């Protein structure tokens, strides 16, 4: 797994790396544009909403929402990616933060119409994912939703099949979503639906 410094070094080439993987329909970024566009279209259902983006990276998604009048708060642990994103969104409130430490105090006091996260939460263990998502629920305003786009599989078997086919470049330091397990674990806390958009990715829609 890349360190904070590794992501800083990767920042300038990140979007190109994603495009190569997506264009060849390969793990890890197959379906990337579908995932980004799906979340964008969902958030756009409400005008000028307040959005929290967790792990915004180079702001591919966040900047589109910002340009359409949405108010953006964001967390990312790469200073270089924050610099790239801030240039695209001068008025956004962007914080350098490691989500393995939970959520910053000045974020948990807010309410958001949409909380979005793309290709970030797979850095947390499955147990930590559940805790993190549960801690996001009180931050949702009435009718608000969480949209998570990430490397994800319907079942553990599907994950293993993808790993077997991608062994040469599989990252064993990351923890990918298994939709069947995630929806079952969250069923007493919230509603959680998964929409697969490629063989290794999709979008979770979560509401209180």
C-alpha positions, -999 to +999 in steps of 0.1 A: +000+000+000+013+035-008+024+057+021+013+093+023+046+102+006+038+076-021+005+093-029+022+127-030+046+113-057+017+096-075-005+126-076+006+140-110+002+107-127-028+094-108-054+102-134-034+087-163-029+055-143-066+052-137-074+058-174-050+030-186-066+005-162-101+015-171-095+015-208-083-020-206-111-031-183-086-043-157-085-044-120-084-021-101-101+007-121-124-011-145-157+009-145-141+040-130-160+066-151-193+047-147-188+048-109-179+085-109-208+095-132-233+074-112-224+092-080-223+126-097-258+121-111-272+110-078-258+140-059-270+163-087-306+153-078-305+181-052-293+216-061-266+234-041-263+206-015-236+203+012-212+175+003-184+158+022-159+140-001-137+115+017-105+108-002-111+133-030-077+128-046-073+151-077-109+161-074-122+145-106-156+141-090-156+168-064-146+196-089-176+187-111-200+191-081-182+223-071-186+237-105-223+230-103-228+250-071-225+224-044-207+233-012-177+210-007-158+198+024-131+172+018-106+150+035-075+135+019-041+125+034-020+136+005-008+172+006+001+171-031-034+159-041-050+186-018-029+212-037-041+199-070-077+198-058-077+232-041-066+249-074-097+235-090-120+244-061-106+276-044-136+280-020-138+243-009-129+234+026-102+207+021-084+191+051-053+169+052-065+139+073-058+102+077-092+084+079-076+056+099-079+081+128-116+084+123-131+118+115-118+153+125-137+172+152-146+201+129-163+176+105-184+156+129-203+187+140-216+192+104-246+179+085-243+168+049-269+162+021-244+138+005-213+120+017-192+106-011-161+085-012-144+070-042-115+045-042-105+053-006-122+031+020-104+000+007-075+012+027-095+003+059-099-032+072-135-046+068-141-041+105-128-005+104-149+002+073-181-008+092-171+015+121-162+044+098-195+041+079-215+038+110-198+070+123-208+088+091-245+082+096-252+109+122-236+134+098-264+129+072-291+156+070-327+146+066-329+125+034-291+125+030-272+096+016-237+081+015-223+071-019-193+048-019-177+040-052-148+015-049-132-018-058-160-042-048-174-076-055-207-092-050-193-122-032-160-134-017-158-160-045-159-132-071-131-114-053-109-145-053-115-150-090-104-115-098-074-119-076-064-151-094-067-133-127-047-103-116-020-118-094+008-100-112-004-066-099-029-074-071-024-054-040-026-077-009-023-047+014-058-034+005-092-046+018-119-047-009-156-046-003-177-078-005-212-065-010-230-095+004-210-092+036-212-054+039-250-052+034-255-080+059-233-063+085-250-029+081-286-041+080-294-032+116-278+003+112-291+016+079-302+007+044-273-004+021-277-012-015-249-022-039-249-015-077-221-034-096-208-014-125-178-036-136-163-069-127-144-053-099-162-021-089-195-006-080-214+019-059-229+015-024-259+037-016-264+040+022-291+059+041-303+060+076 
